[in-house]
Each structure stands twice: as C-alpha cells, then as structure tokens.
Amino acid sequence: MRTIFQPGDVKHFTRHVRAEDCAAFDSGRVHPVYATFALGRDAEWCCRLFVLEMKTEEEEGIGTMLTVEHLSPALQGSEVHFTATITALQGNEIICSYEAHVGNRLIARGTQAQKILLKEKLERRFAAL
C-alpha cells in the first residue's frame, strides 16, 4: 500500500443522475429522483478514488462501512458533485467523510471506509465462505 495521502486530502466525482440511478424496486419505479442506494454507490466510488492510487497491483480495496444521510432530492438529469475527504488513515484502512451537492444545495453527507488487502488474502477469505 502506498502512503501518498494524509487526512484532509480531497477527491471529487460528478454524477449526472440517469434513469437507472432513480428509485426503483421489484415493484417498479418509485419516483424520478436519485435513489439513496445509488447515491451510496457513488459516494463509495468517490472515496475509492483514493484507494485506486494507494493500492499496489497485488492489492485491492474492500468496503468496510458506509453511512448515508440523504437530506434532499436530486431530480433525474441533475448534476451531483461529490467531495470525499480523508478523515483518518489507520493502518490499511482509509476513512473518509463525503458531501454531495446539487449546485449550492447539500443533498447528502456521510462516511465511508475501505481497507486495502492483498488480493490473495481476499480470495482466501471468499473461498472460505
């Protein structure tokens, strides 16, 4: 694992809300706004941008925690800007806070954590399940 970031470092990601990002379940589409589960996926991706630069070829990241406080809707077609900030580095774990905005409106915030492990170790763990 490369130690190239420190607490306070920031990454950004932008999502244009697509139809497949809107709230829908087995019973059908709920409404044309960004689903909480899609928002969580994109928040995790924004935080993973750190991991992509930190891991070596023999390593991979795995999520260990995600919180989503969904504060305001984002309509299909909206541009959602994510900002992830490292709050802590604990051994091989990267802990981030994130915010998501549409324009100046905060639509979500939360935390996300990932560990960087050897791919071989992950494969052994998965095989043992």
N, C-alpha and C positions, 0 to 999 in steps of 0.2 A: 504494500500500500504506500502510495506516495503521499508525503505530508507536505502538501503545497498550499493548503488553505488554513485559515485561522478563524476563530469566532469574529463575526462582523462582516465577513466576506459575503457577497451578494451575487445571485444569479437571477436571470429574467426569462420568462417564457410568455408568449401570447397565443391565445386560443380564439379563433373565430368560431362561435357556437354554431354547430351544424345540427341538422335534424337528428342524427344518431346520438348527439350529446344531450338531447332533451328527455325529460322524464317519461319513461315508458316501462311497463311491466308486462308479464304474460297476458294480462287482461287488456292490454292496448296502451295507446298513448294517453298520458295524463294531461299535459299542457305543453305549449311550445316554449318552455324555458329550460335553462341549463339545469340538468339533474344534479342533485347532491353527489351521487356516486360518480358521475363524470367529472365533476369539479374536484373530487378527491383524487381521482386518477391523474388529472392534470397537475394538481398540487404536488403529488408524489413525483411526477415526471420533472417538474421544476427543481425539486430538491435533489433528484437523481442526477441532474446535470453536474453536480459536484462529484458524485461517485464516478461518473464516466471518465473524469480526468484523474481521479485518485487511484483507481484500481489498476493493477497490472494485468497483463494478458492471462495470467494464471488465476486471477481472482474475479469475483462477481459480487455485486451488491444484492442484499435481500432486505426487504422492508421489515421493520420491527414494530412500528407504531404509526398511526395516522389519526389525527383529530380534525374534524371539520365543523366549524361554527359558520353555518350558512345564514347570512344576515339579510340578503336582499336578492331578488331575482335578476337574472340576465336573460333577455329575450334571445331566441334564435336569431342569428345574424350579428349579435353583439360581439365586440372585440374585448376579451377579458385579458388583462395584464396581470401576470403573477410575478411576485418578487419573493424569493427564498433567501433567508439569511441564516448562516450558521450561527447557532447559539452555543453549541458545545461540541468538542471532539473528545470522546472518551475511549481511548484505545483504538479499536477498529470500528467504532460507532460514530456516525455523523448525525447530529441532532439539529434540525432546522425549524425556524418559525417561518410562516409564509402569510402573505396577504394577496387577495385577488381584488382587482378594481375594474369597473367599467367607467371610464372617464375618471372623475374625481370621487365616484361613489364606491365605498368599500362593500363588496358583496360577500366576502368570506375571509376567514383567517383560521389559523390552526398551527399544529406542529406535525412534524414528520421525522422519523428516524430510520436509518438504514445501517446495516453492518456490512463490512467488506470481509469476505471469507474466501479461502481457496476454493476454486470450483470443485476440486477433488473432495474436499470436506463436505460441501453441499450435496454432491452426488451420493456420497456415502450416507448422509442423513436421509435423503429422499428414498434411497433404496431400502433403508431400514424401516420405513413406514409401512 
